[in-house]
Amino acid sequence: MTTSSHRAAPEHTHPDDVPLLTALAALADPVRISLVRALAGSEEWTRACGSFDVPVGKAALSHHFAVLRAAGLVEQRDQGPKRVNRLRRAEFEARFPGLLHLALRDDDDRPDPTDG
């Protein structure tokens, strides 16, 4: 597949090569968890980087996507002038069973620690 982009192709880390602490750190940031949740609710390869409603600028957004790629959570490719994304759900789940499911739960789905 040829792209017309002048950017270098993004580097991806396979989830099998990701330490647990790297995965946890990637999921601990509110902006990154928002990106992961948005991708989880979208068709693969339909969300361009600029289509996410997050309270950060372009440089910070690029950084957040780099962290998610390094953690094996996100795969990106260029389609013309846009960089599109997919959540590596199956690969990440195989490496860290249940972790993504926990991260994607709504806060309303979490048990109340005061209930006894």
C-alpha positions as CSV (number, residue, x, y, z in Angstrom):
1,M,0.0,0.0,0.0
2,T,1.4,3.4,-1.0
3,T,0.7,6.5,0.9
4,S,1.2,10.1,-0.2
5,S,2.2,11.1,3.3
6,H,5.6,12.8,3.9
7,R,5.6,11.5,7.5
8,A,7.4,8.4,8.6
9,A,5.2,5.4,9.2
10,P,4.4,5.0,12.9
11,E,6.3,2.4,14.9
12,H,4.3,-0.2,16.7
13,T,5.1,-2.5,19.6
14,H,3.4,-5.8,19.7
15,P,1.5,-6.4,23.0
16,D,3.6,-9.6,23.5
17,D,6.6,-7.3,23.9
18,V,5.0,-5.0,26.4
19,P,5.7,-5.1,30.2
20,L,2.7,-5.0,32.5
21,L,3.8,-1.6,34.0
22,T,4.0,0.0,30.5
23,A,0.4,-1.2,29.8
24,L,-0.9,0.0,33.2
25,A,0.9,3.4,32.8
26,A,-0.7,3.9,29.3
27,L,-4.1,3.2,30.7
28,A,-3.7,5.4,33.7
29,D,-3.9,8.7,31.9
30,P,-7.3,10.2,31.5
31,V,-6.7,11.4,28.0
32,R,-5.4,8.1,26.8
33,I,-8.2,6.1,28.5
34,S,-10.6,8.5,26.7
35,L,-8.9,7.7,23.3
36,V,-9.0,3.9,24.0
37,R,-12.7,4.1,25.0
38,A,-13.5,6.1,21.8
39,L,-11.7,3.5,19.7
40,A,-13.4,0.7,21.4
41,G,-16.8,2.1,20.3
42,S,-15.7,2.7,16.7
43,E,-15.2,0.6,13.6
44,E,-11.6,-0.3,13.0
45,W,-9.7,2.2,10.8
46,T,-12.5,4.8,10.8
47,R,-11.1,7.3,13.4
48,A,-8.5,9.8,12.3
49,C,-6.3,11.3,15.0
50,G,-8.0,14.7,14.7
51,S,-11.5,13.2,15.2
52,F,-11.1,12.7,19.0
53,D,-12.6,15.2,21.4
54,V,-9.8,15.6,23.9
55,P,-8.6,18.7,25.7
56,V,-5.1,18.7,24.4
57,G,-3.2,20.2,21.4
58,K,-1.8,18.3,18.4
59,A,1.6,17.8,19.9
60,A,0.2,16.3,23.1
61,L,-2.2,14.2,21.1
62,S,0.7,12.8,19.1
63,H,2.5,12.0,22.3
64,H,-0.6,10.2,23.7
65,F,-0.9,8.1,20.6
66,A,2.8,7.3,20.7
67,V,2.4,6.0,24.3
68,L,-0.6,3.9,23.3
69,R,1.4,2.4,20.3
70,A,4.3,1.6,22.6
71,A,2.0,-0.1,25.0
72,G,0.6,-2.3,22.2
73,L,-2.9,-0.8,22.5
74,V,-3.2,1.1,19.2
75,E,-2.2,0.5,15.6
76,Q,-2.1,3.4,13.2
77,R,-1.7,3.7,9.4
78,D,-1.8,6.6,7.0
79,Q,-4.7,7.0,4.6
80,G,-4.0,9.9,2.4
81,P,-3.5,13.0,4.5
82,K,-5.0,11.3,7.6
83,R,-3.6,8.9,10.1
84,V,-6.3,6.4,11.2
85,N,-6.4,4.1,14.2
86,R,-7.6,0.8,15.5
87,L,-7.7,-0.6,18.9
88,R,-5.6,-3.8,19.1
89,R,-8.2,-5.5,21.3
90,A,-7.6,-9.1,20.5
91,E,-3.8,-8.9,20.6
92,F,-3.9,-6.9,23.9
93,E,-6.4,-9.2,25.5
94,A,-4.3,-12.2,24.6
95,R,-1.3,-10.6,26.4
96,F,-3.2,-9.1,29.4
97,P,-6.5,-11.0,29.8
98,G,-9.2,-8.9,31.3
99,L,-7.2,-5.7,31.6
100,L,-8.7,-3.9,28.7
101,H,-12.2,-5.0,29.8
102,L,-11.6,-3.4,33.2
103,A,-10.2,-0.2,31.6
104,L,-13.3,0.1,29.4
105,R,-15.8,-0.2,32.1
106,D,-17.9,2.9,32.9
107,D,-17.4,4.4,36.3
108,D,-21.1,3.7,36.9
109,D,-20.3,-0.1,36.5
110,R,-17.7,-0.1,39.2
111,P,-18.7,-1.3,42.7
112,D,-19.1,1.3,45.3
113,P,-16.5,0.7,48.0
114,T,-18.8,2.0,50.7
115,D,-21.5,-0.6,50.0
116,G,-21.1,-3.4,52.4
